[in-house]
Amino acid sequence: MREAKVKRETKETQVRVEINLDGEGKSDIDSGIPFFDHMLTLFSRHGFFDLKISASGDIEVDFHHTVEDVGICMGEALKKALGDKSGIKRYGWAILPMDESLSLVSVDISGRPQFVYRVDLPKEKVGGFDTELIPVFFHALTVHSGITLHINLLYGDNLHHSIESVFKAFGKSLSMAVSKEEREKSIPSTKGIL
């Protein structure tokens, strides 16, 4: 099983993440930030990742440290669970509608962290959640997993729907990228390493 556990404890946060890349989409997520928990649950369910997250942090200040540190831990857990990346498809993509919103997300399990975020959201908050924290989360995950991630919101009117389409598309595209390719007998790179 491709599984990993990661924990991170700082003066600002305490985060524990467990992931199973070959799961059923089961999740148990508690970051103390309800909207963020909802998005991570969607990622888990639609990517078929089993995901457990327990996080506590200085959310009385704001949500930044907790969201970023969850991203760091998820990235480290993903990298650990992938091992040497032998036999994976490597690339994944999804074009995903959520009612009137449409997202395009592409992933390369490249070993070279790169993050491109082309998402224009019409408001700064959805409920009490700052939308500027979405790229903070994905950037932290990208750097600590060593993946290339492109996120594009093609269009959308409803803020919740737009963000939801992004997280679901990320789940679908990452699921494709980490899945096994029967024809691939080694590392999917002409370099021989990822």
Backbone as CSV, one residue per row, in Angstrom:
resi,resn,N_x,N_y,N_z,CA_x,CA_y,CA_z,C_x,C_y,C_z
1,MET,0.842,-1.200,0.000,0.000,0.000,0.000,0.876,1.248,0.000
2,ARG,0.466,2.221,-0.777,1.201,3.482,-0.844,0.575,4.432,0.164
3,GLU,1.105,4.388,1.376,0.574,5.162,2.489,1.691,5.956,3.139
4,ALA,1.311,7.038,3.832,2.302,7.821,4.575,1.622,8.567,5.710
5,LYS,2.411,8.800,6.758,1.983,9.618,7.890,3.032,10.701,8.104
6,VAL,2.555,11.914,8.332,3.454,13.044,8.568,2.892,13.877,9.705
7,LYS,3.768,14.366,10.563,3.317,15.313,11.581,4.266,16.495,11.622
8,ARG,3.717,17.620,11.989,4.481,18.866,12.063,4.000,19.632,13.291
9,GLU,4.935,20.005,14.143,4.590,20.770,15.336,5.475,21.996,15.405
10,THR,4.827,23.165,15.446,5.537,24.426,15.594,4.892,25.198,16.739
11,LYS,5.371,26.384,17.002,4.754,27.228,18.025,3.406,27.771,17.571
12,GLU,3.110,27.607,16.275,1.857,28.120,15.721,0.839,27.026,15.419
13,THR,1.314,25.829,15.062,0.392,24.768,14.644,0.874,23.390,15.092
14,GLN,-0.084,22.483,15.151,0.192,21.057,15.313,-0.654,20.350,14.258
15,VAL,0.016,19.671,13.328,-0.679,19.067,12.187,-0.258,17.608,12.051
16,ARG,-1.253,16.746,11.821,-1.004,15.338,11.507,-1.787,14.981,10.247
17,VAL,-1.104,14.349,9.308,-1.724,13.941,8.040,-1.406,12.477,7.786
18,GLU,-2.424,11.722,7.387,-2.256,10.353,6.915,-2.940,10.247,5.556
19,ILE,-2.242,9.641,4.597,-2.828,9.492,3.265,-2.565,8.085,2.732
20,ASN,-3.556,7.561,2.049,-3.444,6.303,1.316,-3.804,6.614,-0.133
21,LEU,-2.833,6.506,-1.011,-3.050,6.845,-2.417,-3.947,5.841,-3.130
22,ASP,-4.085,4.656,-2.560,-4.890,3.600,-3.175,-6.151,3.339,-2.353
23,GLY,-6.763,4.414,-1.909,-7.903,4.297,-1.012,-9.242,4.255,-1.715
24,GLU,-10.261,4.588,-0.948,-11.647,4.561,-1.424,-12.314,5.927,-1.353
25,GLY,-11.549,6.956,-0.986,-12.127,8.289,-0.863,-12.703,8.570,0.511
26,LYS,-12.227,7.844,1.516,-12.698,8.066,2.883,-11.866,9.163,3.529
27,SER,-12.522,9.995,4.322,-11.787,11.086,4.961,-12.271,11.317,6.386
28,ASP,-11.350,11.831,7.182,-11.622,12.274,8.551,-10.771,13.518,8.747
29,ILE,-11.378,14.671,8.563,-10.619,15.918,8.481,-11.144,16.923,9.489
30,ASP,-10.224,17.459,10.301,-10.573,18.490,11.278,-9.406,19.453,11.419
31,SER,-9.519,20.578,10.736,-8.494,21.620,10.826,-8.955,22.792,11.681
32,GLY,-10.208,22.738,12.120,-10.775,23.881,12.828,-11.287,24.957,11.896
33,ILE,-11.209,24.696,10.577,-11.635,25.662,9.557,-12.663,24.961,8.674
34,PRO,-13.949,25.127,8.943,-14.982,24.315,8.277,-14.950,24.343,6.746
35,PHE,-14.788,25.490,6.127,-14.783,25.550,4.664,-13.596,24.779,4.092
36,PHE,-12.438,24.940,4.701,-11.225,24.226,4.279,-11.426,22.716,4.429
37,ASP,-12.009,22.297,5.541,-12.303,20.874,5.747,-13.212,20.338,4.642
38,HIS,-14.203,21.128,4.278,-15.135,20.731,3.216,-14.406,20.528,1.887
39,MET,-13.497,21.449,1.543,-12.755,21.340,0.290,-11.830,20.122,0.295
40,LEU,-11.172,19.853,1.423,-10.280,18.695,1.511,-11.057,17.388,1.472
41,THR,-12.259,17.395,2.008,-13.130,16.218,1.931,-13.496,15.934,0.481
42,LEU,-13.795,16.980,-0.278,-14.108,16.823,-1.704,-12.905,16.295,-2.473
43,PHE,-11.729,16.834,-2.183,-10.489,16.351,-2.804,-10.314,14.858,-2.551
44,SER,-10.482,14.446,-1.301,-10.330,13.041,-0.913,-11.330,12.149,-1.639
45,ARG,-12.594,12.535,-1.610,-13.665,11.710,-2.169,-13.523,11.530,-3.675
46,HIS,-13.261,12.611,-4.383,-13.228,12.550,-5.842,-11.883,12.065,-6.393
47,GLY,-10.833,12.069,-5.545,-9.554,11.499,-5.950,-9.364,10.072,-5.474
48,PHE,-10.324,9.565,-4.698,-10.240,8.222,-4.107,-9.020,8.063,-3.201
49,PHE,-8.655,9.160,-2.520,-7.596,9.113,-1.521,-8.231,8.956,-0.142
50,ASP,-7.728,8.024,0.666,-8.109,7.999,2.069,-7.236,9.022,2.774
51,LEU,-7.881,9.932,3.499,-7.161,11.080,4.046,-7.630,11.373,5.466
52,LYS,-6.675,11.434,6.388,-6.953,11.853,7.758,-6.108,13.075,8.057
53,ILE,-6.759,14.114,8.539,-6.042,15.332,8.908,-6.558,15.807,10.253
54,SER,-5.625,16.037,11.162,-5.941,16.649,12.446,-5.021,17.849,12.589
55,ALA,-5.596,19.027,12.718,-4.782,20.232,12.796,-5.359,21.187,13.826
56,SER,-4.482,21.752,14.608,-4.867,22.847,15.496,-3.819,23.930,15.341
57,GLY,-4.287,25.156,15.385,-3.362,26.263,15.177,-3.919,27.551,15.720
58,ASP,-3.195,28.613,15.476,-3.561,29.935,16.005,-4.622,30.594,15.111
59,ILE,-5.752,29.900,14.953,-6.795,30.421,14.065,-7.488,31.643,14.654
60,GLU,-7.232,31.931,15.931,-7.750,33.184,16.496,-7.018,34.386,15.902
61,VAL,-5.800,34.165,15.402,-5.054,35.223,14.697,-5.603,35.326,13.286
62,ASP,-5.452,34.249,12.526,-6.115,34.040,11.242,-5.842,32.600,10.826
63,PHE,-6.276,32.215,9.640,-6.178,30.820,9.215,-4.880,30.494,8.477
64,HIS,-4.052,31.496,8.246,-2.903,31.343,7.355,-1.971,30.210,7.775
65,HIS,-1.505,30.234,9.020,-0.513,29.243,9.457,-1.052,27.825,9.356
66,THR,-2.301,27.634,9.742,-2.891,26.298,9.705,-3.039,25.803,8.274
67,VAL,-3.565,26.636,7.393,-3.759,26.249,5.993,-2.417,25.929,5.335
68,GLU,-1.421,26.770,5.547,-0.110,26.547,4.949,0.531,25.263,5.486
69,ASP,0.445,25.040,6.783,1.091,23.865,7.374,0.378,22.569,6.992
70,VAL,-0.921,22.615,6.796,-1.618,21.446,6.251,-1.100,21.164,4.832
71,GLY,-0.902,22.201,4.039,-0.342,22.037,2.700,1.055,21.436,2.737
72,ILE,1.889,21.904,3.668,3.243,21.358,3.817,3.175,19.864,4.131
73,CYS,2.341,19.498,5.108,2.240,18.098,5.530,1.635,17.213,4.443
74,MET,0.629,17.716,3.738,0.055,16.929,2.644,1.085,16.710,1.545
75,GLY,1.885,17.730,1.244,2.932,17.584,0.243,3.969,16.554,0.651
76,GLU,4.410,16.623,1.910,5.403,15.662,2.400,4.833,14.245,2.412
77,ALA,3.564,14.108,2.802,2.929,12.787,2.832,2.793,12.217,1.422
78,LEU,2.422,13.056,0.463,2.306,12.613,-0.925,3.655,12.127,-1.449
79,LYS,4.698,12.900,-1.209,6.041,12.522,-1.669,6.482,11.212,-1.036
80,LYS,6.242,11.068,0.254,6.623,9.855,0.973,5.852,8.640,0.464
81,ALA,4.546,8.811,0.259,3.706,7.693,-0.192,4.074,7.241,-1.603
82,LEU,4.552,8.152,-2.446,4.915,7.811,-3.819,6.222,7.033,-3.919
83,GLY,7.062,7.130,-2.902,8.336,6.418,-2.943,9.188,6.856,-4.119
84,ASP,9.719,5.893,-4.886,10.571,6.243,-6.031,9.776,6.551,-7.295
85,LYS,8.438,6.491,-7.197,7.515,6.836,-8.285,7.515,5.820,-9.431
86,SER,8.071,4.672,-9.168,8.130,3.630,-10.192,6.723,3.169,-10.573
87,GLY,6.477,3.083,-11.885,5.241,2.522,-12.397,4.037,3.446,-12.429
88,ILE,4.203,4.724,-12.055,3.054,5.632,-12.063,2.839,6.228,-13.452
89,LYS,1.646,6.764,-13.667,1.354,7.436,-14.943,2.094,8.763,-15.059
90,ARG,2.343,9.411,-13.936,3.087,10.660,-13.823,2.258,11.902,-14.141
91,TYR,1.530,11.880,-15.221,0.739,13.044,-15.629,-0.741,12.821,-15.334
92,GLY,-1.412,13.900,-14.970,-2.852,13.828,-14.769,-3.492,15.172,-15.045
93,TRP,-4.742,15.135,-15.479,-5.458,16.381,-15.781,-6.950,16.149,-15.625
94,ALA,-7.647,17.243,-15.383,-9.104,17.175,-15.275,-9.692,18.518,-15.674
95,ILE,-10.753,18.452,-16.450,-11.605,19.612,-16.703,-12.902,19.298,-15.984
96,LEU,-13.214,20.091,-14.965,-14.294,19.697,-14.078,-15.315,20.823,-13.889
97,PRO,-16.580,20.546,-14.207,-17.634,21.531,-13.969,-18.206,21.398,-12.564
98,MET,-18.574,22.513,-11.998,-19.387,22.545,-10.790,-20.460,23.585,-11.048
99,ASP,-21.601,23.098,-11.503,-22.691,23.980,-11.935,-22.165,24.961,-12.986
100,GLU,-22.157,26.257,-12.692,-21.773,27.241,-13.711,-20.259,27.464,-13.786
101,SER,-19.494,26.828,-12.891,-18.042,27.016,-12.830,-17.321,25.883,-13.551
102,LEU,-16.151,26.196,-14.112,-15.371,25.187,-14.821,-13.885,25.409,-14.543
103,SER,-13.220,24.329,-14.077,-11.790,24.391,-13.767,-11.009,23.415,-14.625
104,LEU,-9.773,23.782,-14.897,-8.818,22.924,-15.591,-7.582,22.817,-14.700
105,VAL,-7.265,21.597,-14.284,-6.105,21.364,-13.420,-5.230,20.291,-14.053
106,SER,-3.918,20.536,-14.078,-2.951,19.585,-14.637,-1.826,19.352,-13.631
107,VAL,-1.383,18.092,-13.550,-0.347,17.685,-12.598,0.740,16.913,-13.339
108,ASP,1.985,17.165,-12.942,3.121,16.353,-13.377,3.908,15.976,-12.126
109,ILE,4.004,14.681,-11.844,4.803,14.210,-10.708,6.249,14.218,-11.185
110,SER,6.819,15.396,-11.230,8.073,15.634,-11.943,9.312,15.620,-11.060
111,GLY,9.140,15.807,-9.745,10.297,16.017,-8.881,10.797,17.447,-8.912
112,ARG,10.129,18.279,-9.695,10.506,19.688,-9.822,9.296,20.541,-9.459
113,PRO,9.303,21.138,-8.263,8.133,21.917,-7.857,7.938,23.162,-8.714
114,GLN,6.749,23.277,-9.246,6.351,24.453,-10.039,4.856,24.645,-9.843
115,PHE,4.438,25.854,-9.552,3.037,26.133,-9.281,2.581,27.317,-10.112
116,VAL,1.546,27.091,-10.914,0.925,28.157,-11.706,-0.542,28.223,-11.295
117,TYR,-0.993,29.417,-10.927,-2.346,29.600,-10.388,-3.013,30.738,-11.142
118,ARG,-3.956,30.399,-12.010,-4.682,31.396,-12.790,-6.156,31.310,-12.397
119,VAL,-6.461,31.896,-11.252,-7.807,31.847,-10.691,-8.190,33.254,-10.272
120,ASP,-9.184,33.798,-10.922,-9.659,35.144,-10.616,-10.990,35.021,-9.882
121,LEU,-10.944,35.221,-8.567,-12.153,35.099,-7.760,-12.726,36.490,-7.481
122,PRO,-14.050,36.628,-7.556,-14.667,37.948,-7.458,-14.723,38.525,-6.054
123,LYS,-14.501,37.697,-5.020,-14.591,38.183,-3.641,-13.403,37.674,-2.842
124,GLU,-13.118,38.368,-1.732,-11.976,38.015,-0.898,-12.300,36.952,0.141
125,LYS,-13.576,36.716,0.412,-13.959,35.745,1.434,-15.129,34.902,0.963
126,VAL,-15.109,33.627,1.368,-16.281,32.776,1.252,-16.585,32.360,2.687
127,GLY,-17.687,32.830,3.209,-17.937,32.700,4.643,-16.855,33.454,5.380
128,GLY,-16.185,32.798,6.325,-15.091,33.435,7.053,-13.725,33.079,6.518
129,PHE,-13.680,32.387,5.365,-12.419,31.892,4.810,-11.876,32.868,3.776
130,ASP,-10.605,33.255,3.945,-9.946,34.162,2.994,-9.547,33.395,1.738
131,THR,-10.050,33.826,0.594,-9.754,33.116,-0.655,-8.273,33.209,-1.038
132,GLU,-7.546,34.189,-0.509,-6.110,34.289,-0.802,-5.323,33.116,-0.209
133,LEU,-5.942,32.346,0.692,-5.260,31.201,1.300,-5.265,29.964,0.400
134,ILE,-6.088,29.965,-0.625,-6.129,28.816,-1.538,-4.785,28.652,-2.246
135,PRO,-4.219,29.687,-2.879,-2.893,29.501,-3.479,-1.801,29.259,-2.440
136,VAL,-1.965,29.764,-1.228,-0.993,29.496,-0.155,-0.939,27.990,0.118
137,PHE,-2.115,27.362,0.228,-2.196,25.921,0.462,-1.565,25.146,-0.686
138,PHE,-1.958,25.452,-1.904,-1.464,24.688,-3.050,0.035,24.915,-3.292
139,HIS,0.518,26.114,-3.028,1.953,26.385,-3.178,2.748,25.544,-2.187
140,ALA,2.316,25.500,-0.932,3.012,24.710,0.086,3.010,23.228,-0.292
141,LEU,1.871,22.733,-0.748,1.758,21.332,-1.158,2.685,21.041,-2.334
142,THR,2.715,21.930,-3.290,3.539,21.757,-4.489,5.023,21.692,-4.139
143,VAL,5.485,22.642,-3.344,6.906,22.707,-2.981,7.330,21.457,-2.216
144,HIS,6.509,21.021,-1.285,6.903,19.920,-0.408,6.654,18.535,-1.008
145,SER,5.880,18.463,-2.073,5.702,17.186,-2.768,6.620,17.065,-3.970
146,GLY,7.092,18.186,-4.489,7.942,18.171,-5.681,7.173,17.936,-6.961
147,ILE,5.921,18.394,-7.002,5.130,18.222,-8.216,5.030,19.543,-8.977
148,THR,4.649,19.434,-10.237,4.262,20.604,-11.020,2.740,20.639,-11.044
149,LEU,2.175,21.787,-10.724,0.725,21.924,-10.619,0.275,23.210,-11.304
150,HIS,-0.635,23.061,-12.264,-1.251,24.202,-12.934,-2.743,24.191,-12.606
151,ILE,-3.232,25.295,-12.061,-4.649,25.428,-11.719,-5.220,26.618,-12.473
152,ASN,-6.267,26.361,-13.246,-6.934,27.414,-14.008,-8.432,27.352,-13.751
153,LEU,-8.995,28.453,-13.321,-10.450,28.581,-13.279,-10.851,29.242,-14.593
154,LEU,-11.520,28.485,-15.451,-11.870,29.014,-16.764,-12.981,30.046,-16.666
155,TYR,-13.980,29.750,-15.809,-15.027,30.718,-15.508,-15.871,30.219,-14.343
156,GLY,-16.649,31.137,-13.791,-17.531,30.798,-12.678,-18.078,32.058,-12.044
157,ASP,-19.317,31.993,-11.610,-19.963,33.132,-10.963,-20.054,32.960,-9.450
158,ASN,-20.389,31.749,-9.015,-20.564,31.484,-7.593,-19.208,31.136,-6.978
159,LEU,-18.834,31.859,-5.931,-17.517,31.704,-5.323,-17.308,30.294,-4.769
160,HIS,-18.279,29.777,-4.061,-18.182,28.425,-3.492,-18.026,27.382,-4.607
161,HIS,-18.830,27.491,-5.641,-18.763,26.546,-6.758,-17.403,26.596,-7.452
162,SER,-16.875,27.798,-7.631,-15.590,27.956,-8.315,-14.471,27.270,-7.546
163,ILE,-14.417,27.501,-6.243,-13.374,26.893,-5.418,-13.575,25.379,-5.357
164,GLU,-14.814,24.956,-5.250,-15.116,23.527,-5.204,-14.669,22.832,-6.485
165,SER,-14.876,23.456,-7.628,-14.447,22.840,-8.881,-12.932,22.692,-8.926
166,VAL,-12.203,23.635,-8.335,-10.745,23.567,-8.285,-10.289,22.370,-7.447
167,PHE,-10.855,22.209,-6.257,-10.428,21.119,-5.370,-10.823,19.752,-5.935
168,LYS,-11.998,19.658,-6.523,-12.397,18.393,-7.138,-11.499,18.060,-8.335
169,ALA,-11.203,19.052,-9.153,-10.335,18.832,-10.318,-8.931,18.446,-9.881
170,PHE,-8.467,19.033,-8.796,-7.152,18.645,-8.272,-7.171,17.186,-7.826
171,GLY,-8.219,16.778,-7.133,-8.341,15.378,-6.730,-8.317,14.433,-7.912
172,LYS,-9.099,14.754,-8.935,-9.169,13.895,-10.133,-7.831,13.842,-10.880
173,SER,-7.195,14.983,-11.049,-5.944,15.010,-11.817,-4.810,14.340,-11.053
174,LEU,-4.744,14.543,-9.738,-3.707,13.884,-8.949,-3.929,12.376,-8.909
175,SER,-5.187,11.964,-8.816,-5.509,10.537,-8.835,-5.016,9.884,-10.124
176,MET,-5.217,10.550,-11.238,-4.736,10.030,-12.515,-3.211,9.947,-12.522
177,ALA,-2.542,10.982,-12.044,-1.083,11.045,-12.099,-0.414,9.985,-11.232
178,VAL,-0.981,9.691,-10.071,-0.348,8.721,-9.161,-0.771,7.282,-9.457
179,SER,-1.761,7.099,-10.333,-2.243,5.750,-10.606,-1.184,4.957,-11.368
180,LYS,-1.308,3.654,-11.271,-0.329,2.762,-11.892,-0.593,2.619,-13.390
181,GLU,0.475,2.618,-14.153,0.441,2.377,-15.594,1.007,0.983,-15.830
182,GLU,0.177,0.069,-16.283,0.586,-1.335,-16.448,1.798,-1.492,-17.361
183,ARG,1.914,-0.638,-18.352,3.021,-0.771,-19.305,4.330,-0.184,-18.785
184,GLU,4.241,0.622,-17.719,5.436,1.276,-17.178,6.112,0.359,-16.163
185,LYS,7.295,-0.115,-16.492,8.014,-1.064,-15.634,9.057,-0.394,-14.747
186,SER,9.259,0.903,-14.919,10.282,1.582,-14.113,9.841,3.015,-13.822
187,ILE,10.783,3.931,-13.821,10.509,5.346,-13.566,10.058,5.998,-14.875
188,PRO,8.913,6.698,-14.877,8.414,7.284,-16.125,9.162,8.570,-16.529
189,SER,10.419,8.374,-16.893,11.242,9.517,-17.331,12.408,9.001,-18.145
190,THR,12.797,9.714,-19.183,13.981,9.338,-19.953,15.260,9.564,-19.133
191,LYS,15.161,10.360,-18.062,16.313,10.596,-17.181,16.553,9.401,-16.254
192,GLY,15.504,8.587,-16.046,15.627,7.470,-15.131,15.405,7.817,-13.682
193,ILE,15.010,9.065,-13.431,14.755,9.529,-12.061,13.739,10.650,-12.108
194,LEU,12.908,10.714,-11.072,11.961,11.830,-10.916,12.182,12.463,-9.542
